[in-house]
Amino acid sequence: MFRSFYLAGFECATGRNMHGEWIDQIAATGHDLHADADYALLAQAGIHAVREAIRWPLVDRGGEFDFACAAPFAQAAVRHGFDVIWDLFHYGYPEDLDPFDRATFVPRFAAYCRAAARFVARYGDGTHYFTPVNEPSFFAWAGGEVGRFAPHARGRGFELKVALAHAAIEGIAAIREELPDARIVNVDPICRVVAPSGADAQALEHARQFNEEWVFEFWDIVGGRKMPQLGGSPGHLDIVGINYYWTNQWELGSEGVPLGDHDPRRVPLSQLVRDAWRRYGHDIVITETSALGDARAPWIGELSAMSGQLIAQGVPLHGICLYPILGMPEWHARDQWALMGLWDLEREGDLLHRRPCSPGLLALQAAQRAVPPRRGPRKPRA
């Protein structure tokens, strides 16, 4: 599907964090100033596909669109021979919009998606990939349930999730009016919760609903399984993009405290991927995953072994995106940097130097050599 099985993702969140501060991770990491050099680093490491951003709040001024800020990324991708999954809405939206006002928000987003497709089409033929809405389930919780991102609402998480799904469906239709063969990568986290020891029936049912229903809601809506009146269909769902971090499994009542690596209640990522494939039968990409600090290299080794097993079993896993590929400042603590990428960032004056994580890059080289040939997709077992 892509020119390399391993992809790189440039963290591209925009928006207002829990303190009301404006964040722009592309600018914070200097990727906007060093796009060409960043792509050259990736090519040297054998990576030829990326998740990249078009930052909606920067290009949209009252419904008028200027894509100048995205041009350096598109030009670098063409120059270095990269496939790009264009991320169109990564938490941040124009501040004159209210995402709960679907009558205004949805058509504006669709118009933006149409304009973005026209922009991307200028940079070559071939298959074009888009993620209309990144992590809508997480954003619905963070922005609509607990007030950690704008719109800083509380108790309205499901309402926001539905609004985001509606926007995604209309955005996908708009993209395909311009690019009928575009592939859509619908990205959402796979999370799992467990009930505490001795939990009552209510807690057990809560965990079951979370794991079997709620975590799939966005994909179900876009795929037409739920709320078909919004216009979703299997064609809208297209590629299932799975985001997964070590924090994605926890015990009810202990949100923010992930299950330990050796907790027997932790389910392997391979099983979570397999479950998603069996549910939808669609192409799969792991669109975000990484580990912290010294755990980065071992995690790449685990991903390599896991992908080989899944592909051998006929699961249509088409890529793994290491995300973020660069170290980044924390969303809500801008002076703290997360060491999660294959290049850490070190400031010298006004410059942010890319310092390689050598163990991680060596692990990536081994993983690239081990990528197995992919068989044709099989239908999932019941």
CORDABEL-V896553 format. One record per residue. SS is DSSP state (~ for helix, > for strand, _ for the rest). PHI is phi in degrees with one decimal (NA if undefined). OMEGA is omega as a letter, one per 30 degrees, with the letter a starting at -180 (* if undefined). Layout:
SS;PHI;OMEGA
SS;PHI;OMEGA
This chain:
_;NA;l
_;-112.9;a
_;-72.0;l
_;-144.5;a
_;-69.0;l
>;-92.5;l
>;-108.3;l
>;-116.8;l
>;-118.4;l
_;-91.6;l
_;-57.2;a
_;-134.3;a
_;-60.8;l
>;-125.4;l
>;120.9;l
>;-105.0;a
_;-80.1;a
_;-65.5;l
_;-93.4;a
_;80.8;l
_;-80.5;l
>;-77.6;l
>;-122.4;l
>;-147.5;a
~;-70.7;l
~;-63.1;l
~;-70.6;a
~;-63.5;l
_;-94.4;a
_;74.9;a
_;-66.4;l
_;-64.8;a
_;-92.2;a
_;-128.7;a
~;-58.8;a
~;-62.9;l
~;-65.3;l
~;-65.3;l
~;-66.6;l
~;-63.7;l
~;-60.1;a
~;-63.6;a
~;-61.3;l
~;-63.4;l
_;-88.9;l
_;82.8;l
_;-101.9;a
_;-134.3;l
>;-149.2;a
>;-141.7;l
>;-98.4;a
>;-132.9;a
>;-110.1;l
_;-111.6;a
_;-88.5;a
~;-51.0;a
~;-63.8;a
~;-87.1;a
~;-94.0;a
>;-104.6;l
>;-120.9;l
_;65.7;a
_;92.7;l
>;-101.7;a
>;-117.2;l
_;-133.4;a
_;-97.0;a
~;-58.1;a
~;-70.3;l
~;-93.4;a
~;-59.5;l
~;-59.3;l
~;-71.1;l
~;-64.2;l
~;-66.6;l
~;-65.1;l
~;-63.0;l
~;-66.5;a
~;-61.1;a
~;-101.5;l
_;72.3;a
_;-114.9;l
>;-84.9;a
>;-128.1;l
>;-96.9;a
>;-84.2;a
>;-89.7;a
_;-96.6;a
_;-149.6;a
_;-115.5;l
_;79.4;a
_;-88.1;l
_;-140.1;l
_;-56.9;a
_;-76.3;l
_;-89.0;a
_;-110.1;l
_;-121.2;a
_;-64.4;l
_;-79.1;l
_;-91.1;a
~;-62.9;a
~;-61.3;l
~;-101.1;a
~;-66.1;a
~;-64.7;l
~;-66.0;l
~;-65.9;l
~;-65.2;l
~;-61.9;l
~;-63.3;l
~;-62.8;l
~;-60.5;l
~;-62.0;l
~;-66.0;l
~;-63.9;l
~;-62.6;l
~;-62.8;l
~;-62.2;a
~;-63.2;a
~;-61.8;l
_;-70.2;a
_;-108.0;l
_;105.8;l
_;-90.4;a
_;84.9;a
_;-79.6;l
_;-110.6;a
>;-117.5;a
>;-138.4;l
>;-112.3;a
_;-62.8;a
_;-129.5;l
_;-84.4;l
_;44.9;a
~;-62.3;a
~;-68.7;l
~;-65.7;a
~;-63.5;l
~;-61.6;l
~;-70.4;a
~;-68.8;a
~;-95.1;a
~;-113.1;a
_;-111.1;a
>;-123.9;l
_;68.4;a
_;-87.1;l
_;-129.8;l
_;-57.7;g
_;-87.2;l
_;55.5;l
_;-91.2;l
>;-133.1;l
_;73.3;a
_;-125.5;a
~;-62.1;a
~;-65.6;l
~;-59.6;l
~;-68.0;l
~;-60.0;l
~;-64.1;l
~;-61.5;l
~;-67.8;l
~;-64.6;l
~;-59.9;l
~;-61.8;a
~;-62.2;a
~;-60.8;l
~;-69.1;l
~;-65.2;l
~;-63.2;l
~;-59.4;a
~;-65.8;l
~;-58.3;a
~;-77.6;l
~;-66.5;l
~;-89.8;a
_;-131.7;a
_;-58.1;a
_;-95.7;a
_;-60.3;l
>;-99.2;a
>;-111.3;l
>;-107.7;a
>;-86.7;a
>;-100.3;l
>;-151.8;l
>;-75.5;l
_;-98.6;l
_;-123.0;l
>;-149.1;l
>;-120.3;l
>;-127.2;l
_;-78.8;l
_;-63.1;l
_;-58.5;l
_;76.3;a
_;-64.7;l
_;-81.0;a
~;-62.0;a
~;-65.1;l
~;-66.2;l
~;-63.3;l
~;-69.3;l
~;-58.5;a
~;-62.5;l
~;-62.7;a
~;-61.8;l
~;-59.0;a
~;-74.9;a
~;-104.8;a
_;-128.9;a
~;-64.9;a
~;-67.1;a
~;-102.4;a
~;-58.1;a
~;-61.5;l
~;-60.0;l
~;-63.1;l
~;-69.4;a
~;-64.1;l
_;-81.2;l
_;83.4;l
_;-74.7;a
_;-126.5;a
_;50.7;a
~;-61.6;l
~;-63.6;l
~;-80.2;l
_;97.1;l
_;-68.8;l
_;-161.4;l
~;-56.3;l
~;-65.7;l
~;-66.4;a
~;-65.6;l
_;55.6;a
>;-91.5;l
>;-89.2;l
>;-100.1;a
>;-106.1;l
>;-99.9;a
_;-149.7;l
_;-127.8;l
_;-63.1;a
_;-86.8;a
_;-83.4;l
>;-130.6;a
>;-153.6;l
>;-94.5;l
_;-52.9;a
_;87.6;l
_;-126.1;l
_;-56.3;a
_;91.9;l
_;-117.8;a
>;-67.7;l
_;-59.9;l
_;-63.6;a
_;-55.2;a
_;-105.6;l
_;-66.0;a
_;-63.6;l
_;-82.4;l
_;-73.9;a
_;-94.9;l
_;-60.8;l
~;-56.6;a
~;-56.4;l
~;-69.3;l
~;-65.5;l
~;-64.0;a
~;-61.4;l
~;-62.4;l
~;-65.0;l
~;-65.6;l
~;-63.9;a
~;-71.2;a
~;-112.8;a
_;68.7;a
_;-105.6;l
_;-57.8;a
>;-123.8;l
>;-133.3;l
>;-82.2;a
>;-91.6;l
>;-151.4;l
>;-166.2;l
_;-169.7;l
_;-133.7;a
_;-109.6;l
_;59.4;a
_;-69.6;l
~;-81.2;a
~;-63.4;a
~;-64.1;l
~;-58.2;a
~;-65.4;l
~;-61.9;l
~;-60.8;l
~;-64.5;l
~;-61.5;a
~;-62.3;l
~;-62.3;a
~;-63.7;a
~;-63.5;l
~;-60.7;l
~;-65.2;a
~;-65.0;a
~;-64.9;l
~;-62.3;l
_;-84.4;l
_;90.9;l
_;-72.1;a
_;-78.3;l
>;-86.9;a
>;-106.6;l
>;172.7;l
>;-129.8;a
>;-101.2;l
>;-79.9;a
>;-143.0;f
_;-79.6;a
_;-81.1;l
>;-112.9;l
_;-55.7;a
>;-146.0;l
>;-73.2;l
_;-64.4;a
_;-58.7;a
_;-108.3;l
_;-144.1;a
_;-67.5;l
_;-92.9;l
_;-108.7;a
>;-112.9;l
>;-91.1;l
_;-91.2;a
_;-121.1;a
_;-95.6;l
_;-86.2;l
>;-133.4;l
>;-86.7;a
>;-108.5;l
>;-121.4;a
>;-87.6;l
>;-130.0;a
_;65.9;l
_;-94.5;a
>;-105.6;l
>;-112.0;a
>;-82.8;l
>;-89.5;l
>;-103.2;a
>;-67.3;l
_;-88.5;a
~;-57.8;l
~;-59.7;l
~;-66.1;l
~;-66.9;l
~;-65.0;l
~;-64.5;l
~;-63.6;l
~;-58.0;l
~;-64.5;l
~;-65.6;l
~;-64.0;l
~;-67.9;a
_;-94.6;a
_;-61.2;a
_;-81.3;l
_;-64.5;a
_;-94.9;l
_;-83.4;l
_;-63.1;a
_;-65.9;l
_;-107.0;l
_;-69.3;l
_;-66.3;l
_;-73.3;a
_;-68.7;*
